[in-house]
Each structure stands twice: as structure tokens, then as C-alpha cells.
Amino acid sequence: MSIRVLIVEDESLIRWSLRQKFEQLGFDVIEAERGSEGSDLLAHKQFDLVMLDHKLPDVTGLDILRTFRQRDHDTPVIMMTAYSRIEDAVEAIKLGAFDYVPKPFQMDLLLRTVDKALETTRLRREVRELRRHMEHQYGFDRVIGDHSSMKQMMDVVKGVCMSSATTVFLRGDTGTGKDLLARVIHYNSERAPRPFMNITCTAISEALLESELFGHERGAFTDARTQKKGLFELADGGTVFLDEVGDMPGALQAKLLRFLEERTFRRVGGTEEIHVNVRIIAATNRDIEAAIQEGAFRSDLLFRLNVVTIDIPALHQRGEDPAALARIFVHQFATEFRKDITSVSDAAIGKILNYGWPGNVRELRNVCERAVLLCKSNVIEEEDIVLGNMGVPQPADVGNMPIPAEGLDFDQLEKGLLEQAMAQSGGNQTKAAKLLNMSRDTFRYRLEKFDLIPKRRGD
């Protein structure tokens, strides 16, 4: 598709010379001698470039530019004038002209300006198209779930998107979709046009993590040959997603706390205080309260992160949602792999609903991908659903456990079950509470009752 150029110029010789050069380059050229004619063309046709004379017989080019920019913010406009004045050039740039060139102009210089204008516009349109794609990909409808817990969670998410809250804390097990939810929050907020930067706090070493977050000055350490901006600085006006923040090293926790409180920081090796406006979305699958008890996480940082906390329910807590998600994943992968799979059998759905999904949505997605790849018919059957050996077992039926003739010490029985649950969960109170089908608060109350709360370091 050729580039369409409009030349609005009252001097016929200039129009002719521009037309000759542009047509040699393969451009499609339309001419207008008067300003009113040019304004009419701009109102009814689309152009990739506008060459606009400043002084026209019936109107000024600045008047045309002013009206045009109210409708179109992308098409580059290059102003031309034989009466070059700094004031006019400044006014043209303020109104949105790409550049301002004096007549008579050097054709080589003009063509370089045209190339830059077209390239800038191309990049701007690509960015806008990418932004539209991201906003569609991470719309609210991408978070699928009819269970009441999911609806309540999405009510909070939508409230956060509409608010100016600068700190959000996502809590949920591995695979529940914390990364997706962080992007949904960003791309449905007023911060969507600005950057979304994410980093996993356990993916790199402590020294590199500090540099990635805060940046560094030249010479701050051995390999710091140039100045580098960190994610907080690069994301100014946007969002920084800190995944696995519960495992952040202690020294960085203190620096993050200071940043959350003051919204300022210094680059590594720097002395200048840098202020930025970013939304911090932190996420963890760790039992933060237990980490605080163990001395591995700062309680004051938790208080600062807890401005808006969103708890993401595990998949096995979401009723019929796994079935709906499975059907969607199967359809997506069938389309991607070009396989004629039309449905998921009732037996397969039953198998999906009876599984515990320790890996949550991520595990379900992987299971569906494998099922689609290996399915030999147009229906996903029960045998196509291959599950791992990490399913959450059904609670043991202890209601009919025989009581010894000599009786038993119920407190000792309760204490023993609490100790077993803590040992089996590796000291994670949230997971231990699930093993005993209790809320975390109830479980913690019972731990306190038997003095089983883990001691902090130094106590």
C-alpha cells in the first residue's frame, strides 16, 4: 500500500517539484492550491503525510493545522514557509507540526525530514496498536470464574483499577494467576499507556536485584561502566510488579519499605533523590505471617504492602470453575494446534472436578494442552486427562475412629494432629490449616492454645 501525501501549497512550481520527487519514491500525491480545498480533503480523506504551506491565499496554515489536530493526532504535518520567523515555528510545533522548513528548501534535507516523520508515525501507530492488543488480552473478561469467591475478588480488582491506590498486594498459591491479575489491574487503569515492568525477586542475586530495581551510577561497582536506570525509574507513571516479594532478601526489604513510604530512592552509588509515581503490585505464595514469625520478613513492610490486599482463591476452592476453564483451554489449544476437537466428555469433566489441582490454573492449563495434543478423536475423553500424583486427597473419615476401652486424652490427640499438620506442611500455617479443614485464624488459635507457635529468631 503506497504512502498518500497531501500538498497544500499555492505556488504551482513548488507543488510540481514536490509531486515529481514524491512520485519517484512511489508516493500517491494529492494537491490543493487553497486552504479551504486542503481543509476539505483533510476532513474526508486519510493521509500518511501533509505538506502544508504557512501562508495561503484564503487562510493560514496554522489555522488549518489547529483544526486538523483536533481530529487527527497521528498524521505528520510538515510546515513550509518563505517567511521564516521563530515565533511561527514555535507556534507550529506547539500545535503539533512535526517540523517547520523554510523555502526555498534543499530537497535532500526535506526528504530526510519526511523519512523521519513517516518513521515516527509508523512507530507511534504500532505502539498504539500493541497497546490496544494488550488491553484486549488483559481485559476483565480474561479472568474467568463464576464462583462467588472469584466474583468478590473481581469486585475488588475493578475498584483498584478505578482508584489511585499505589500499592496492591496479591496473595495466592502457586499457579493461581497472580501475574495475569497484575496485568489486568494495569491495563484497565489510567496507567495503561505507561510501562508495565515486572521482575521475580528470586530470579536473580541480591546485588543484581538492587540494581534492577533502583538502577546504578557509573562506577558504583566493578562492572558498572555506564549509568543505568532501574525499573522504578523506567516505569514512572506506570506499574512495577514484584513477584515472590515474600522471598526478597532482608536488606532490600528495608529499601523497598523506604521507597513505599517516601516514593523516592537513590540509584546504587548515587546521592541524588529520585521521585517517581508508580503503582507497586507485589505478589507472594508464601505464608507471610509465618515468615515474620521466623524473622525472614519484616512486619512493617507487610503493613505497608497491605494497603489493598487481594486474596486469590485456589482452584479447588472454586466449585465448578475448573470445568469452565478446561473447556476454554481445550478450545484455545484446539485452535492453536488446528485439531478438530468439539467438546469435553462428561466423564472427563467429572475427573477434572474430582481432582485437587495443587498446581492450580497453571496445572489445569498444562493438562488440557497435553490432552489436546494426544487426543485421537474430536472429543476429550476421561483417559485423555492425565493427572499428576500431587492431587489433594479427600479428608480421611475420622468420625468413626474407635475409642480405646481405656479412653484417650482428647487434648493430646488434638495437639498431635496440629503437630502432624505443621510437619507435613513444612511449617506453613495456611497449608496446615487446609489439611485439617480449618480457617487459618482458627488453626492459629489452636496453635497458641498448645504453645505451638514457632519462635522468632532471637527469642
N, C-alpha and C positions, 0 to 999 in steps of 0.2 A: 504494500500500500504506500503510494507516494506521499510526500510531505506537501501539505497545502499551505500556501503563503498568500497573505493579502498585503498588497502595496497600496497605501493611501497617500498619494503624492500628486500635487497639481502640476509639477513640471514633467512634461511628456518625455523629455530626453532622459531624466533620471529613472522614470518608470521603465522606459525601454531598456536601458542598460542593466537595471536590476532583473528585469524579466529574462533577458538574454543569459545572464550569468546563472540565475536560479534554474532555468530550464535546462542548461547544460549539466547541472547537478541532478537532474531528474525530478525537480520540484514541480508541483502543479500550482500555477500562478494565476491569481485574480487581481485585477487592477480597479482602483477607484480614484477619480480625479478630485471629487469634492468630499468634504467631511460628512455631509448628510448621506451621501451614497455609501461611504465606508461604514458609517454607523448602522445603516440598514443591513448591510452584508454581515456585520458582526452580530446583529440581533437574530439573524435567520440561518446562518451557516457556521460550521465548525472549522477552525483553522488551527494549524500547528505553529504558525509564526505570523506576527503582524509587524510590518514596517510602516511606521506612522510619522508623517511629517508634522512638525510642530506648528507651522503657520500655514493654514489653508484658507481659501477664499471666503468661506462662509462660517467657519468655526475653528477654534484652536485644537491642536492635537491633545492638549492636556484635558480639555473638556470631554473629548471622545474617550480618552483613557480613563477618566474618572467614572464615567457611566459604564464603560465596559468592565471595569474591575468589580463593580457591584454584582455582576452576573457571573463572571469568569475569573477565577483566581489562579489559573494554571498557565494559560496560553501566554508565551513570552511576547512582550511588546518592545521593539527597539525604536526609540525616538530618533528622528533625523531633523537637523535644523541648519540653516545657513546663518543664523543669528545666535551664535553660541554665547549663552550667559550662564554663569554659575548658579544664579538663583533659579533659572528654568530647569537646569539639570537636577538640582536638589529637589525641586518640586516634582519632577517626573519620577525620580527614584522613590520619593515618598508615596506617590500614587500607585507604585507597583511596576514601573517600567524596568525591564531587565538591564538596559543600558541606554546611553544617550550619546549619539555620534554626530560630529559636525560635518557639514557639507562645504566644499567637495570632499568626499571621503576616499580613502585608499581602499580599493576593493579587497586586497588581501587581508587588511585589518578588519574590514567589515565581515568578511566570511569567517574569520576566526571567532568574532563575536557571535555570529549566527550559530556556529557549531557549538559554542559553549551554552548558548541559550537553549538549543534543542536538546542537548545532553542533560542540562539541569532539569528541564521539564520532563524528560523521559524518566529520570531518576525519581523525581517528585511523584509522578503518576504511579511508578512501580511501588514506591513506599506506601502510597495511599491504597493501592490495590492489595498489597500484603497486609496492611492494617485491617482492611475490610475482611480479608480471609481469616485473619486471626480472631477478629471479633465474632465472626460466624462460627469458627471452630470452637471457641470457648464461650459460647452463649449459655444462658441459664439452662436451655433445653439439653445441654450436653451432660448435665448432672441428672442421671436417671434414677428414679426411685419413688414409689408410691407409698412406702411405709411412713407412718406418722413421724418417726424419728427423722427421716430424711426431709419431710415437709417442714418440720420445725427448724431443722438446720438451715434449709434454703431461705426461710424467712429471715434468719439472722444474716445470712450471706447477702441477701438483697438490701437489707438495712445498712450493712457495712459499705456496699457499693455506692449507696446514695449519700453516705456520711463523709466527713472529713477525717475520720479516725485514722491515725498514722501508725498504729501498732495493732496487729492481729496475730493471735496465737492459735494455730491449728494442732489439735491433738487427736491421735488415732493410731491404730495398729498399722503395721507394715502392709502396704498394698491397698489401703482404703481410698486412696486418691487425693492425697494432700497436695501434690504438685498440680493436678488438674484444678482443684478448688482455688489454689493461689492464683492461677492464671485466669480463672473465671472472675475472681474478685478484681483483678487488674483491668481486664479488657471490658468490663462492664461498669467501670468507674470513670470519672472525669480524668483520671490519669492515663487512660488508654493510649492517647497519642504519644506519650513519653515512654522511655525504655522500661522493659521488664528484665531485670537481671537476677539470675539465680545461682546459688552455689550450695554444694553439700559440704557441711562443716567437717565431715570425717574423711573427705576425699583427698585432702592434701595436708601437708605437715603444718604445725602451728605457725612456724615462721612465714611460710608462703601464704597461709590463710590471712595473717595480719596484713600482708602486702596486698593481697587480692581485695580485701575489704576496704582498707584505708589508703592504699597507694603508697608510694615511697619517693623520696627525693634522690637525685643523683648522688652516688657515693654513700648512701645510707648503709650499704653492706657490700660485700665483695663484688657481687655480680650486678650491682645497681649502676649500670653505665649511663642510663638516662632517667629522667623523671617519669613516673608512671602514675596515672590516676587510678584510684580504686573503684570498686563497684558502687559505693555510696555516692561518690562524686559523679560517676558516669550516669547514674540513674536519677540525677536531680530532676525533680518533678514527677518521677515515676515510682516504681516499686522494686524493692530488693527482697527476694525470697531466700530465707536462710533455712535450709532443710537440715534435719538432725541437729538442731541447735542444742538439744539436751546433752550432746556429747562434745560440745565446744570446750576447748582447753580453758582452765581456770583463769589464766592471765587475760585471755581475750574476752572472757565473760565480763571482767571488770571494765574493759574498754568499750564493750558493747553497751553496758549499763550506762556509762557516761554519755555515750552518743545518744541513747534513747532519752536520757533526761535533758540534754542540752542541745541536741541536734547539731553539734559541732564536733570536729575531730581534727587531728593533725596527721599528715602523712608520716610514714616511718622515716625518721631522720629529719623531720621538718619542725619548724617553730610557728608557722602561720596557722591560725584557727580558721577552718573552712566550714562554712554553714551551708547546709543543703536541706531541701524539702523533699523527703522520700517517705513512702509508706513501707514499713517493715512488716513482712509476713514471715513469722517464724513457725517452724513445724517440728514435731518430735513424735516418735512412737515409744518413748521411754517414760517410765513412771517417774515423773519429775520430783514428786514428793519423797519417794524412796531415795532418789539421787541426792536430795537435800539432806535427808537423814544420814546418808553415807558420807556427806561432806564433798560430794562430787559436783554439786550445782549450787549456785548462790540463791538464797531465798529472796534477796532484794531484787535480783534480776527476774525471778519468777513474778514477783509483784508488779514489776514494770512491764513485763510481757502480757500480763493478764488484763490488759485494757479491754480487749474484746476477745474472748476465748470461744472457739468453735470446736465442739467435740464431734468427730466423725464416727458414726456407728460402724461396728464391724459387720461384715456381710451376713454372718449367721444370725445377727440380731434384726435383720430387715425383712422378715416374713417372706413374701412371695417375690421380692425384688430379684433374687438370683435367677429365677425363671425368665423374667422380663429381660434382664441383662444378657442371659445366654442367647435368647432369640435374636437380640440386636447384634451381638458379637458374631453369631453364625451368619447372619445376613451380610455383615460387613466383610467377613473373610471369604464368604462365597463369591461376593462381587469382586474382591481383590484377586482371588485365585481363579476366577472365571469358571466356577463349578456350579452346576445346576442343582443346587440344594434348596428345596422349597420349604422345609419345616423341620421341627424337632419333635420327636415322638413323645407321647405321654410318659412312657417308661423312662426315657432319658431325662425328662423334666423331673420326674419323681426321684431319680438318682441324684440329680443336682440339688434338689431341695432337702434331701436327707443327709447331705454331706456338710461337714463343719466349716469348710473354707478357711483354714488357718492363714492362707496367703491372701485372703480377701479378693477384691475385684481383680487384682493383677493375676492371681492364680486362676480365677474363672476365665479370664480372657485367654490365658495360655492354653487351658484345657479345651476351650472352644476352637482355638486356632488349630490345635492338633486334630481335633475331631473332624473339622472341615477338610484338612489335608488328607486324612486317611479314609474318609467316608467313601464307600463304594456304590452308594445309591443316592437318590435325591432326598432322603430323609435321614437325619441324625438319629441313630438308634442308641439304645442303652449301652451296647458294647462299644460304641464309638467314644463314649465318655469315659476316659481313662483317668482315674483319680489317684492322688498320691497316698502315701501311708501316714500322712500327718493330720488326718481328719480329727475333729474334736469328738471324742467318744461320748455316747449318751451317759448321763449320770447313772452311777450304779444304784440299784434298788436296795437301799439300806433300811428301808422302813420295816422289812420283815427279818432283820438280823436277829438271831436268837439271843436272848439274855441268859447268861450263865446262871445256874441254880444258886450259886453263892452271891449273885448280884454283881454290879460293876460301879465304878466311880465315874459318873457322867462328866464331871469337870475334867478328869484325866482323859476321857475319851474325846471331849471337845478340844482340849489342848493338843492332844496327839494329832487330830485331824488338821488343826491350824498349822502345826509344825510340818506335817507332811505336805500340805499345800504350798507353804513357803519354800520348802526344799525342792519340790517338783517344779516350781515356777522360777527358781533361781533367785528368790528374794523379791520378785516383782509382785507388789501387793495387789495391783489391778488384776493380773493374771491369776494370782492365787485366789482372789475373791470369786473369779469366774468359775474356778474349779469346784468351789463349794456353793455355787449358785447364790452368791450374796452380792449386795452392793459394796462398793469399796469402803464407804463410811461404816457400814455395819461390820465389815471384816476388820477394819482398823480398830473399832471399838472393842471387838473381842480380843485382838492382839494386845491392846492396852490392859484389858481385864486380866490376862495371864502374864503381863510384863514381857511380851514377846516382840516389842518394837525394837528394831535394830538400833544400836547405839551409834551416835555420830563419832566421827574420828576426833580424838582428843578428849572425849567424855570419860 
